[in-house]
Amino acid sequence: MHFRNRRTIADVAVLYPQRTVAFYSRPESKRPRYRCGPIDYLQGLYYALLEGRFFFDLVHEGNLDAANLKKYRVLLLPFCLTCVSERSSA
């Protein structure tokens, strides 16, 4: 039997903010290593959803349109700075 992605059964979407992760992961960002970064927030949310036994999908920030988001009841934004400001000004 083969598993095929016909449609998602998740009603929760978690945004993967690639540009925010790339910005704060740069060596020149001078972020101290003891402070939380965007990956830490994303991993914390990931493990909380897993422990709560929620079905969820990771959604790339490039896929934030009505057609892709209409199948979800909620969109969680873990430490997303760049995509929210651009979407709100559009």
C-alpha positions as a Markdown table, in Angstrom:
| # | Residue | x | y | z |
|---|---|---|---|---|
| 1 | Met | 0.0 | 0.0 | 0.0 |
| 2 | His | 1.3 | 3.4 | -0.9 |
| 3 | Phe | 0.6 | 6.6 | 1.0 |
| 4 | Arg | -0.4 | 9.5 | -1.2 |
| 5 | Asn | -1.0 | 13.1 | -0.2 |
| 6 | Arg | -4.5 | 13.5 | -1.5 |
| 7 | Arg | -5.5 | 16.1 | 1.0 |
| 8 | Thr | -4.5 | 17.1 | 4.5 |
| 9 | Ile | -6.4 | 16.0 | 7.6 |
| 10 | Ala | -4.8 | 18.7 | 9.7 |
| 11 | Asp | -6.8 | 21.8 | 10.7 |
| 12 | Val | -3.8 | 23.6 | 12.3 |
| 13 | Ala | -1.1 | 25.2 | 10.2 |
| 14 | Val | 2.2 | 26.3 | 11.5 |
| 15 | Leu | 4.1 | 28.9 | 9.5 |
| 16 | Tyr | 7.7 | 28.2 | 8.7 |
| 17 | Pro | 9.2 | 31.8 | 8.4 |
| 18 | Gln | 12.2 | 31.0 | 6.2 |
| 19 | Arg | 13.3 | 34.7 | 5.8 |
| 20 | Thr | 13.1 | 35.4 | 9.5 |
| 21 | Val | 15.2 | 32.2 | 10.3 |
| 22 | Ala | 17.7 | 33.2 | 7.6 |
| 23 | Phe | 18.0 | 36.8 | 8.9 |
| 24 | Tyr | 18.5 | 35.8 | 12.6 |
| 25 | Ser | 20.9 | 33.0 | 11.7 |
| 26 | Arg | 23.4 | 35.2 | 9.9 |
| 27 | Pro | 26.8 | 35.4 | 11.6 |
| 28 | Glu | 26.7 | 39.2 | 11.4 |
| 29 | Ser | 23.4 | 39.4 | 13.4 |
| 30 | Lys | 25.5 | 39.3 | 16.6 |
| 31 | Arg | 22.8 | 37.4 | 18.4 |
| 32 | Pro | 24.1 | 35.9 | 21.7 |
| 33 | Arg | 24.0 | 32.1 | 21.7 |
| 34 | Tyr | 22.1 | 32.0 | 25.0 |
| 35 | Arg | 19.1 | 33.9 | 23.6 |
| 36 | Cys | 16.3 | 32.2 | 21.8 |
| 37 | Gly | 16.1 | 32.4 | 18.1 |
| 38 | Pro | 13.3 | 31.7 | 15.6 |
| 39 | Ile | 14.3 | 28.0 | 15.4 |
| 40 | Asp | 13.9 | 27.6 | 19.1 |
| 41 | Tyr | 10.4 | 29.1 | 19.0 |
| 42 | Leu | 9.5 | 26.9 | 16.0 |
| 43 | Gln | 10.8 | 23.7 | 17.8 |
| 44 | Gly | 9.0 | 24.6 | 21.0 |
| 45 | Leu | 5.7 | 25.0 | 19.2 |
| 46 | Tyr | 6.4 | 21.8 | 17.2 |
| 47 | Tyr | 6.9 | 19.7 | 20.3 |
| 48 | Ala | 3.9 | 21.2 | 22.1 |
| 49 | Leu | 1.7 | 20.3 | 19.2 |
| 50 | Leu | 3.2 | 16.8 | 19.1 |
| 51 | Glu | 2.6 | 16.2 | 22.8 |
| 52 | Gly | -0.9 | 17.5 | 22.5 |
| 53 | Arg | -1.5 | 15.1 | 19.6 |
| 54 | Phe | -2.7 | 17.7 | 17.2 |
| 55 | Phe | -2.6 | 17.2 | 13.5 |
| 56 | Phe | -0.8 | 20.1 | 11.9 |
| 57 | Asp | 1.0 | 21.0 | 8.7 |
| 58 | Leu | 4.1 | 23.3 | 8.3 |
| 59 | Val | 3.3 | 26.0 | 5.7 |
| 60 | His | 6.0 | 27.9 | 4.0 |
| 61 | Glu | 5.7 | 31.7 | 4.1 |
| 62 | Gly | 5.6 | 31.7 | 0.3 |
| 63 | Asn | 2.3 | 29.7 | 0.4 |
| 64 | Leu | 0.2 | 32.3 | 2.4 |
| 65 | Asp | -2.6 | 32.7 | 0.1 |
| 66 | Ala | -6.4 | 32.2 | 0.5 |
| 67 | Ala | -6.4 | 29.0 | -1.5 |
| 68 | Asn | -3.8 | 27.3 | 0.6 |
| 69 | Leu | -5.0 | 28.5 | 4.0 |
| 70 | Lys | -8.8 | 27.9 | 3.6 |
| 71 | Lys | -8.4 | 24.3 | 4.7 |
| 72 | Tyr | -7.1 | 25.3 | 8.1 |
| 73 | Arg | -9.0 | 26.6 | 11.1 |
| 74 | Val | -6.0 | 28.3 | 12.6 |
| 75 | Leu | -2.6 | 29.6 | 11.5 |
| 76 | Leu | 0.2 | 29.7 | 14.2 |
| 77 | Leu | 3.0 | 32.2 | 13.7 |
| 78 | Pro | 6.1 | 31.4 | 15.7 |
| 79 | Phe | 8.4 | 34.4 | 15.8 |
| 80 | Cys | 7.6 | 35.6 | 12.3 |
| 81 | Leu | 8.7 | 39.2 | 11.7 |
| 82 | Thr | 9.4 | 39.7 | 8.0 |
| 83 | Cys | 6.4 | 38.0 | 6.4 |
| 84 | Val | 3.8 | 39.6 | 8.8 |
| 85 | Ser | 5.0 | 43.1 | 8.1 |
| 86 | Glu | 5.1 | 42.6 | 4.3 |
| 87 | Arg | 1.6 | 40.9 | 4.3 |
| 88 | Ser | 0.0 | 43.6 | 6.4 |
| 89 | Ser | 1.3 | 46.4 | 4.2 |
| 90 | Ala | 0.0 | 44.7 | 1.0 |
